[in-house]
Amino acid sequence: MRAIGGLWRWRHNPLRRTTDLVEAWVALGALLAILLVAPVIGSLVGSLAQDSMQRSVREQRQSRHLVTATVVRELERSPLDLDAETASRETRTRVLAHWTAPDGTYHRAPVMTHLSTPEPGEHFTIWTDGHGRTAARPLDPATATTHAVLAGFGAALLTAGLVEGARRMIVWHMVRRRYARWDQAWDRAGPDWGRTGTGS
């Protein structure tokens, strides 16, 4: 609104300088870009991110499988597992387990489980790839959508920040040129400006 007010104020003002009008137009252009261009860029980036994330969700759901593993025995916790911060959030136990992969191969390896006191022969589920190697849980669609929305929102904010930064740089250059012109005008006025008898 300041940009529109600035344009209106300087429209017929006899003290208006060209730089004042340019500054008001730059401010109006930046305001329109922030209000119109930034949301469009944000929605485009969000849409592209959503397509990419949902494609990744589908690929992960096709390539990762939930299989049932059987506890062979509990393993000692490594020093890395004894982090107090992670221990307070969730209890995970390291066990030696075996399972059959989706391709029919037999696997036996150390894995982490949510079982608090795992006993030999106890069953739990883990995620694996098609060859039976342990894998992270696949991304769910809601989380993917959240990431896409955040990407779009971030792109819109970044665009708005770049536009505002460009506006400030333009105004800064204009103010520097204005001060340089004032310095030149003071130099032309001479060192005797304002003294009694100047010009007589």
N, C-alpha and C positions, 0 to 999 in steps of 0.2 A: 504494500500500500504506500510506503514511503516513495517508491519509484514513481508511481502514478501521481502522487502529490507533488513530487519534485518536478515532473514534466509540466504539470498544470501551473505550478508556481512560477516556473521560469519561462512560460510560454510567451508572455507579453511584457516581461519585466525589462525596463531599459538598462538595468545593471547586469543583465544576464551576459555571461561569457559563453563562448562556444563550448568550452570545457565543462561548464555547468550542465548544459543541455546533453552533451555526450555522456557525462557521468550519470544523469538521470535515465537516459536510454539504455546504458549498460546495465544499470540496476533493474530496469524493467525487463530487459532480455534475460537476465539471470533469474529473476523471479519466475518468469514464464517457463524457463528451462527446468527449474527446480519443481514447479508444479505440474508440468506436462511431460517433459522428456524423462526425468528421473523415474517416475512411476512406470512408464512404458519400458524403459530399460530393465527395471527391476522385475516386471512381469515376464519379459522375454527370458531373462536369465533364470528366473524361477521355473518357467515352463521347460526350458532346456534341461535344467538340473533335475526336474521331476521326471522327465522322460528317461534321462540317463540313470537316475537312481532306481526307478521302477524296473528298468531293463536289468540292472544289477541284481535287484531283488529276485526277479524271475530266474536269472542265471544261477544265483546262489541256491534257490529252492530246487532247481533241477540237478545241480551238481553235488549238493550236500544231503546227507541222509542221516536220519536218527536211528541209531542201532542200540541194541541192548548189550551192555558189557557186564561181565561177571568179575567180582573181586577175587583175586588170588590171595593177596595179603596187603596189609597196610604198610606203607613205606615211611621212613623217618622224614620229618620235615626238613627241608633245606633251610639255611639261614635266610635266604631270600623270601621264604614263605612266612617268616616270623615278623614281618613288618606290622607294627602295632596298628597303623592306620587302616590297612586292608583287613586285618584280623577283626577289627571292631565292626566293619561293614558286613562282612560275610564269612562264614566258616566253610573252608574248603579243605579237603583232606587229600593227600597224595597217596595213591594206591597203585599196585601192580594189578592190571586187569587183562582179560582176554575177551575177544569178540570176533564175530564173523562179519566180514565186509559184505557190501551189496553184491560184489562180484564173486562171492563164495570163498575168498581167501581167509585164512585164520591169522589173527594178529594178537600179539601179547606185548604190552608196553606200559610204562608208567603214565598215569593220567590223573587229572584232578577230578574230585567228585564232591557233591554237596552232602554226602552221607557223613553224619557227625561221628558215628562209631562204626566204621565198616567192618563187617565180618566176612571171612572167606565164604564164597558161594553166594553172597548177596548181589542182587542185580541193580543196575542203574543205567540211565541212557546217556549216550554221548553222540556228538555230531561228527561224522566222517565224510571224506570225499568218496568217490566211486570205487577207489582202490583200498579203502579202509584206513587211510591215514587220518588222524584226528584233525578236525577243522573247527573254526569258530562257528558259533550259531549264526544262521543266515539272518540277514537284515530283514526286519518286518516292514510292510508297506507304510504303516503309520510313522515310523521313525524316518523312513526315506522321505515321506512328504514333509515332515518337520525340517529335515535338512534342506530340502528344496526351497521351502518358504524362507528359511534363514538366509539362504544364498541369494534369493531375490531381494529380500529386505536389505541385505548387505550391499548388493549392487546398486540399489536405489540410493542408499545413504552415501555410498562412495561417489556416485554421479553428482548428487547434490553438493557434496564436499568439494569435488573438483570444479564445479560451476562457480561456487562461492569463492574458492581459492583463485580462480581465473579472474573473477570480478574484482577481488581485492588487489590482485597484481596490476590490473589495468588502471584502477583508481590510484594505486600507489605511484605508478609511472606518471599519470596525469598530474598528481600533486607535486611530484618532484620537478616536472617541467614548469609548473606554475611558479614554484618557489625560485627556480632558476630565472624565469622571466622577471620576477620581482627583484631579484638581486641585480639583474641587468638594469632595471629601471632605477634602482637606488644608485647604481654606479653612474648612470647618465645624469642624475640630479646633482651629483658632485658632493664634495665634503662640506661645502658652505651652505648647504640647504638648511633653512630655518634660522640663519644668523641675520642680525640686523644689518640692513644695507645691502643684502644680496641682490645683485642685478642692477644696482644703481650706478 
